[in-house]
Amino acid sequence: METYSSDVIKKIVDAAGKNNVLFSKEEKIPYENDASYIGGLLPELVIIPENSFQIASVLKICSQNGVNVTVRSGGTALTGSSVLQYPGILINTMKMDKIIDLNLSSRYVVCQPGVRLDKLNEYLKKYNFFYPPDPASSRASTVGGSISTNAGGLRAVRYGATKEWILGAEFVTGNGNIISTGEYTLKRSAGYDITALLIGSEGTLGVLTEAILKIEPLPEETGRILAFFRDISEVGRAISDVKNAGITPLIAEFMDLPTIDSIRDKLDINIPEYTQFMLMIDIDSTKKSLMEKITQAQVIIKKYSNDIIVITDRVKMEKIYSARKGAYSSLLKQRENDKQIVIIGDLIVPASELPETLKEIGKKIDEHKIKATLFGHIGDGNIHANIFVENTENGIKRVDELQMEIAKIAIKHKGCVSAEHGIGTEKNALLYEEYREKNSLYTLELMKKIKNVFDPYNIMNRGKIFYEKQD
Ligand SMILES: Cc1cc2nc3c(=O)[nH]c(=O)nc-3n(C[C@H](O)[C@H](O)[C@H](O)COP(=O)(O)OP(=O)(O)OC[C@H]3O[C@@H](n4cnc5c(N)ncnc54)[C@H](O)[C@@H]3O)c2cc1C
């Protein structure tokens, strides 16, 4: 049944251009899901615009007529943030996929939202540069989606999350105004930082149509340490000690035995039999001093691990890196039956809190008698507790309860309920709990007021980030 009048639909189609609209159910069905377990509604129309003017015209009509709009790019969201919770239309920015400008001396690249992150880095590699944010989904995720979720990824331990890498943006607000924020320069002191507000806004304020991204020269040389552990808190201590010694690794990942097992065939290394956890650290340096730096880290880790492998061969390193990036998909092989799904958790604590946090999370999972595996970007304190459960009402309820208890552990240890995946519709309750616990629910009220300024008719990505009662 159509929710909006044929007159309104016609106006939207005319504004977008008929060739940029998907009408049939068959073409629209893929948009009912993102990479999370949370399904959404079938969009009334899917608009795949070519430019920001079309987006502005569509959003003006939608605002005037109360048509809800969900935005999407790569569709790899893990929190249900890129599917429809309310009837409406979907804007997919994947046709806007151009790299517009590159300036090496000023260290920036200008991109449209549909540029995939791996494609961007393939392009930059030709110039010996790279864009540091590196979510494991980088093959499919995009500039638009990663900015809108403030994505982190493997290199965040050194370079921070996406928010550190965005200088400016072109953005269409929910009511259809095209705005330009930020600059091409590293510094600016000129009023409110609107660019920062857009980062992590999950499509609730409008549509990002262009971004100015900072870039870096590629590291000269890198090497990798793999270390094996029996005990989870030893992993936390090892990485804390490495950082205490003033070493900031390029990446610092950990994984538990089930995760190792799911990618064991791709790792092609000898893993000691006692192993329950593996730590993977990349160190970068000049060609001359790389081994010196690796040895320094090795000596520290040796206090906690008897078995350490050092790899400097680029091909082997690349193979292991892509196996790690594929860990989530590989975990699906560990399901006990076809009905099971794997729900990826995403919390973060300061690195110093890791040993205690990891211990408490392990205990909580045992108490709940639910199958879960752990991996994550341990160098920046980001832990993914991945829960295996049947996709039934009762199964999801059990996961929600466990997620809430794990979130409370993170909050207690000065952390956050979402490190890099965003809130979507999966974590609204956890976000509310975080601010309730901090005695700062007014922060959430302020966020809603800000949304209202960008999106006065409340049409953009409704139901995401905040609790919202279904009409
Ligand atoms: C296998 C796998 C591994 C992952 N690993 C990581 C990881 O290591 N680190 C990490 O941070 N994340 C990770 N993710 C999560 C996800 O990939 C990231 O959040 C990603 O950055 C989303 O990009 P996307 O283009 O797919 O966005 P989408 O899924 O299309 O959208 C994500 C959000 O951004 C909004 N959005 C999209 N485009 C726009 C736009 N143009 N304007 C305004 N809003 C927009 C959407 O409305 C939605 O709220 C992983 C996901 C998978 C499936």
The ligand as a Tripos MOL2 file, in Angstrom:
@<TRIPOS>MOLECULE
LIG
   53    58     1     0     0
SMALL
NO_CHARGES

@<TRIPOS>ATOM
      1 C1         32.4850   -7.1950    7.7960 C.3       1 LIG1
      2 C2         32.3580   -5.8300    8.4400 C.ar      1 LIG1
      3 C3         33.4300   -5.3060    9.1240 C.ar      1 LIG1
      4 C4         33.3370   -4.0270    9.6950 C.ar      1 LIG1
      5 N1         34.4200   -3.5220   10.3190 N.ar      1 LIG1
      6 C5         34.3840   -2.2570   10.8110 C.ar      1 LIG1
      7 C6         35.5410   -1.7060   11.4330 C.ar      1 LIG1
      8 O1         36.5870   -2.3230   11.5490 O.2       1 LIG1
      9 N2         35.4470   -0.4330   11.8970 N.ar      1 LIG1
     10 C7         34.3010    0.3230   11.7610 C.ar      1 LIG1
     11 O2         34.2830    1.4650   12.1760 O.2       1 LIG1
     12 N3         33.1840   -0.2040   11.1910 N.ar      1 LIG1
     13 C8         33.2000   -1.4570   10.7170 C.ar      1 LIG1
     14 N4         32.0830   -1.9880   10.1340 N.ar      1 LIG1
     15 C9         30.8430   -1.1860   10.1120 C.3       1 LIG1
     16 C10        30.5960   -0.3990    8.8000 C.3       1 LIG1
     17 O3         31.2830   -0.9610    7.7450 O.3       1 LIG1
     18 C11        31.0290    1.0230    8.9130 C.3       1 LIG1
     19 O4         30.1660    1.6790    9.8090 O.3       1 LIG1
     20 C12        31.0380    1.7710    7.5700 C.3       1 LIG1
     21 O5         31.8290    2.8860    7.7490 O.3       1 LIG1
     22 C13        29.7150    2.1620    6.9890 C.3       1 LIG1
     23 O6         29.9250    2.5970    5.6510 O.3       1 LIG1
     24 P1         28.8420    2.3630    4.5140 P.3       1 LIG1
     25 O7         29.2500    3.1440    3.3340 O.co2     1 LIG1
     26 O8         28.6010    0.9270    4.2960 O.co2     1 LIG1
     27 O9         27.5650    3.0510    5.1980 O.3       1 LIG1
     28 P2         26.0390    2.6420    5.1920 P.3       1 LIG1
     29 O10        25.8300    1.3040    5.8060 O.co2     1 LIG1
     30 O11        25.4590    2.8450    3.8530 O.co2     1 LIG1
     31 O12        25.4530    3.7780    6.1740 O.3       1 LIG1
     32 C14        25.9040    3.8740    7.4880 C.3       1 LIG1
     33 C15        25.2640    5.1040    8.1300 C.3       1 LIG1
     34 O13        25.6780    6.2710    7.4460 O.3       1 LIG1
     35 C16        24.5660    6.9630    6.8950 C.3       1 LIG1
     36 N5         24.9730    7.4510    5.5750 N.ar      1 LIG1
     37 C17        25.4640    6.7270    4.5340 C.ar      1 LIG1
     38 N6         25.7510    7.5350    3.5080 N.ar      1 LIG1
     39 C18        25.4430    8.7940    3.8980 C.ar      1 LIG1
     40 C19        25.4980   10.0580    3.2640 C.ar      1 LIG1
     41 N7         25.9660   10.2080    2.0230 N.pl3     1 LIG1
     42 N8         25.0690   11.1370    3.9520 N.ar      1 LIG1
     43 C20        24.5980   11.0230    5.2140 C.ar      1 LIG1
     44 N9         24.5120    9.8440    5.8490 N.ar      1 LIG1
     45 C21        24.9290    8.7430    5.1960 C.ar      1 LIG1
     46 C22        23.4440    5.9610    6.8530 C.3       1 LIG1
     47 O14        22.1860    6.5950    6.9440 O.3       1 LIG1
     48 C23        23.7500    5.1170    8.0750 C.3       1 LIG1
     49 O15        23.2610    5.7650    9.2070 O.3       1 LIG1
     50 C24        32.1310   -3.2760    9.5760 C.ar      1 LIG1
     51 C25        31.0570   -3.8170    8.8850 C.ar      1 LIG1
     52 C26        31.1570   -5.0800    8.3270 C.ar      1 LIG1
     53 C27        29.9790   -5.6330    7.5750 C.3       1 LIG1
@<TRIPOS>BOND
     1     1     2 1
     2     2     3 ar
     3     2    52 ar
     4     3     4 ar
     5     4     5 ar
     6     4    50 ar
     7     5     6 ar
     8     6     7 ar
     9     6    13 1
    10     7     8 2
    11     7     9 ar
    12     9    10 ar
    13    10    11 2
    14    10    12 ar
    15    12    13 ar
    16    13    14 ar
    17    14    15 1
    18    14    50 ar
    19    15    16 1
    20    16    17 1
    21    16    18 1
    22    18    19 1
    23    18    20 1
    24    20    21 1
    25    20    22 1
    26    22    23 1
    27    23    24 1
    28    24    25 2
    29    24    26 1
    30    24    27 1
    31    27    28 1
    32    28    29 2
    33    28    30 1
    34    28    31 1
    35    31    32 1
    36    32    33 1
    37    33    34 1
    38    33    48 1
    39    34    35 1
    40    35    36 1
    41    35    46 1
    42    36    37 ar
    43    36    45 ar
    44    37    38 ar
    45    38    39 ar
    46    39    40 ar
    47    39    45 ar
    48    40    41 1
    49    40    42 ar
    50    42    43 ar
    51    43    44 ar
    52    44    45 ar
    53    46    47 1
    54    46    48 1
    55    48    49 1
    56    50    51 ar
    57    51    52 ar
    58    52    53 1
@<TRIPOS>SUBSTRUCTURE
     1 LIG1         1 GROUP 0 **** ****
